[in-house]
Every structure is written in C-alpha cells, then in structure tokens.
Amino acid sequence: MGTLSLNQRAALLSVLMLVVGLLIWEAAIPAQKAVKELTEYEILTGAGSQKAGVPPPSQVIIKAWDQLSDPFYDAGPNDKGIGIQIGYSIYRVLTGYLLAALIAIPFGFLIGMSQVAYKAFNPFIQVLRPISPLAWMPLALFIIGDSEASAIFVIFICSIWPMLINTAFGVAGVREDWVNVARTHELGPIKTAFTVILPAAAPTILTGMRISIGIAWLVIVAAEMLVGGTGIGYYVWNEWNNLDLTSVVFSILMIGVVGMLLDAMFGLLQRRVTYAE
Amino acid sequence: MKPFLSIEKLVQKFPNGNGGEMTVFENASFGVEKGEFVVILGHSGCGKSTIMNILAGLADPTSGCVIMDGQEVKGPSLDRGVVFQNYSLLPWLTTLKNVTFGIKARHPEWTKSQVEEHATNFLSMVGLEGDVIHRKPSQLSGGMRQRVSIARAFANHPKLLLLDEPFGALDALTRGTIQDELLKIWGQMEQTVFMITHDIDEAILLADRILLMTNGPYARVAESVEITIPRPRNRTEIVEHPNYYAIRNHLVQFLGKRSKELAGQPTEASKTNKPKTVRIDLTDPTEDPENKRSTLKAVNS
C-alpha cells in the first residue's frame, strides 16, 4: 500500500465505493413478482411492489450497453438513439451559449472599462440575473412562436449573466500597473484591450464561461421537458411516460457524463489562460 | 539655453478629504541634461512618485509644465521609458516576450527575428541568458524580474528613462548586483536617467547629481548635490574616495534635519525656486575648505 501514489490510492477508493454502491443498490431492489402472479386489477393499479419499477444496476448496464452500441439510430419521432438526443441538446446549448458569449463578453468588456457604465447597468443585471430561466419560457414562446428557438433563447438568457458579470469584474480589476505599461508603450485602446486587458482578465472571464456552460446544461434538460420533440430532456420525460425507468436512470447518468465533459473542456481552457503572479 | 529636460514650476494639489486642498509640492523646478543620471531623494510623502508619474505622462500636475527636448510632455510616450518598483511585467508572457512586447511597440516595422535578437541582446546585458528567458515572471526571483524590467526599458532607447525606486523591493545583496548591472548598461548607452530612491548609498553610487526634496506638504526641490566622484565607479572603491563621506554626511544631514526645517513653507510664486547647487569636492585644489564652508552656510541660512 505504501508504494501507491496519492492518486492511485484515491482511484482505488473510488472504484471500491462504486462497486459497494452498486451492490447495495442491486440488493435493495426486491425481486419483482412474476406478472402472472398478479391479478389483472393489481396490474392495472400498479399494486405490485412500490419499488418494483426501479431497475437494478445490472439492468441499467445492459441498457447502457444496448444504447451506446448503437447511439444514432432513428426509428421515428418517439424512438431515437441516445446519441441523437444528446446531439440535439448540445446543439441547443451551444447555440444559445455562443450567442450569449457573443454579447456578454464584448458588453462586459465595455462596462468593465467604465465605472459609470458598471454602476449604471448593475441594478438591471441584479434584477434580471436571479430570474429562473424557465420563467422566460412562456414569454419566449409567445413572442418567438417557435419552440425550438424558445429553448435556445432560454439557454441564451441563463448563460449570459455569469459571463457578463465575470467579464466586467475581470476587466475592471486589471491591475493599473499593467495598464500603465500599455500606456507608456503608446498602445492604442484596441491594442491595449487585446494585448493587456484581455489576457489579464482571461482567467476571470473563463470562470464566468465555465459557470455559464454548467447552468446552460442544467437548464436545457428542464427546457426540453417543456418544449418536447427532441433532446435529452425530452428523452427523459418520454421514457417516464413509457414507464421505462431503466432508460430514465440511464439517461440521468448520461446527463451527468456530458455535463462533466463540458465542464472539463472549459477547465482545460481555463488552465491554459491562467497565469501565476 | 534650456536643459534637455526642464521641469517648470510644477504644483500638485490633492483634495484633502474635508473639502479643502492639500499642496503636495509647490513650484518644483529643475533641469536634467542629456546623458545625465539624476537621482531624487526625499522622505515618503514629499511627492517624488507624483513627480515621476508626471514625467512619465501618467498623471497631470495641477499647474506647471514639463518640457523635454523642446516639447511639452502631454501623456505617456515611448520616448519616456519607465521601470516601476513592482517590476510591472506581464505575468502571462515569458521573459523574452515581455521584452519583445516593448520593442514591438517601439519598432513595429521590425521583423520577428530582429525583435527577438534585440531582446536577447539586452537580456544578456543584464545577465539573463539561455533557458531563463523562456520562463514566466512568476518563476523568476525578484532580482531577475527587475532585470527583465530594466532590459525592457533600455531596449527601447527612450530619450528619458524613469526609474521609480527600482530596487526598493529587493534584498541588499541582490540590490548591489543589479546596481552594477544598471551602471554597466547605462555606461554603454549614454542614457538620460531620472531615478527615485530612498537609499543614500545607492544614490551616490549611481548619480551624477542628487536632487534633495524637503518634506511635504509644500515640498520643494531644495538642493542639487553634484557627485564629485569620477566614473567608472565601483561599490567597493567609492567608499574610499575622499569625497564619499563628505557627500554622504551632507545628504544624511539634509534628510535627517534640514528637510524638516525647510518643510511646510509656502513660497511666493514670483520666486524661480531653482534648487541650490551644492558641490563638495575635497580633491579640488582650487577650492579651499574655507570657501566650501561658506557655500554650505549659504545653503543653511
């Protein structure tokens, strides 16, 4: 044991916890009564065991294998592969997110540069920021009309605030010494913005972008449950309607995995722009 | 004939917090000749850094003006390079890139290899060579960082180089080595330098002339002391020069006593207020001690 590194020991412990957790889960699911032991009335009212529908991990793993070996099949509107569903969700998240970044970062830059603008915009940002993004949904549906575009709008509105606030905060907090270096080297405002302020504020901006992508991924599931049609959120709800809890559990796990990957991607980016003083 | 750099009746007032004004310095006037190394000495709060910022163009005086090479100083310029006390290197760039940053701003028409060669030359002049120049500032010691900052400033050949307590944050030993580097590079470049420091020995080692400031508020540049020790100077040898302790004593006396006595006296605007020139040279046979004493007396009165 003494020869294992910290990381190896931690990994070993993680695997152990996973195995124990799965075993407990497997053991906790009571064996399902065979259907023929129930009367027709019992079947109709679902009076079998309360927990009967919750799948054991073995079933989830089989389901996962099944789904992941052919993730992109398309057998009509209610039966698409998990890959297609996640693809739709990522497309919506990225579209809304990029639109938000396109506005939030330049705009945050401007209000970060000017104290007056910072103070003037602050009350609006503070009021708009805590609004649950789904609260915008009815308004979006009414104004935009299209459910697809409304979902993207909801992603847009929820990812804009952390990016806007962090960009403004990062830009406003750039050390005056660095700005003075730019000034004594006669750099123009555009050049100063790109060669000094942007790299100086980049870690803070990236933090905002990372928070935003996390929130966007949280919100897309709920938004797709509302608008329906395609996407991982819709998939979860659809499988619930089908009473296919194995698929529900499987898709929950997939939501977690994709969210983790998105976050890791931004974590990597963040590490690249971070500097030590 | 005006000197190369002429500071004329500079006044700086700041609001004092209860609606009034606080005059940091008043009618500060002095000149710096081309190629001269001038050091300004004074207690904290006398406005040395403010003068520095005005010379750099980073701050505007309440009134008065600075004229360099026949032109009034308005805003920062590549003609006035600055070495800040806290190095002010850009932490996300490597050592080399920090220097090329300055050169690219100065010579946008140069090719990449020209810029890098120039930067490498100046880095090696301050003793930074090889692998070190590809490290980030956070991986360098304080002394090395300040060397980078000095290389960046010299590489741009500014008409005037401003050093704002460049060695203030360094330990005494490192400070000594970098002072030597600075003397060496200055000797090769004939650069006009204006420097702030708190360190009397450092000032004597480096300067052609030391400007002494009285305490604030209403601080002013009271004296201009010539350093009559021939160059090239060396830290271990100058202490043996007969003038060294005479000059040092004069400076200590000023900072310890007279800077206080002369402080806080508003001067009439009509007075030109040029600093009194003090020349202490025990080796000069034409100047008998009797004479010198009278100059000092004149300053004292």
Boltz contact constraints between the chains, C-beta under 6 A:
constraints:
  - contact:
      token1: [A, 177]
      token2: [B, 88]
      max_distance: 6.0
  - contact:
      token1: [A, 180]
      token2: [B, 58]
      max_distance: 6.0
  - contact:
      token1: [A, 181]
      token2: [B, 88]
      max_distance: 6.0
  - contact:
      token1: [A, 183]
      token2: [B, 76]
      max_distance: 6.0
  - contact:
      token1: [A, 184]
      token2: [B, 76]
      max_distance: 6.0
  - contact:
      token1: [A, 184]
      token2: [B, 82]
      max_distance: 6.0
  - contact:
      token1: [A, 185]
      token2: [B, 102]
      max_distance: 6.0
  - contact:
      token1: [A, 185]
      token2: [B, 105]
      max_distance: 6.0
  - contact:
      token1: [A, 186]
      token2: [B, 78]
      max_distance: 6.0
  - contact:
      token1: [A, 199]
      token2: [B, 92]
      max_distance: 6.0
  - contact:
      token1: [A, 275]
      token2: [B, 91]
      max_distance: 6.0
  - contact:
      token1: [A, 275]
      token2: [B, 92]
      max_distance: 6.0
  - contact:
      token1: [A, 276]
      token2: [B, 138]
      max_distance: 6.0
  - contact:
      token1: [A, 277]
      token2: [B, 91]
      max_distance: 6.0
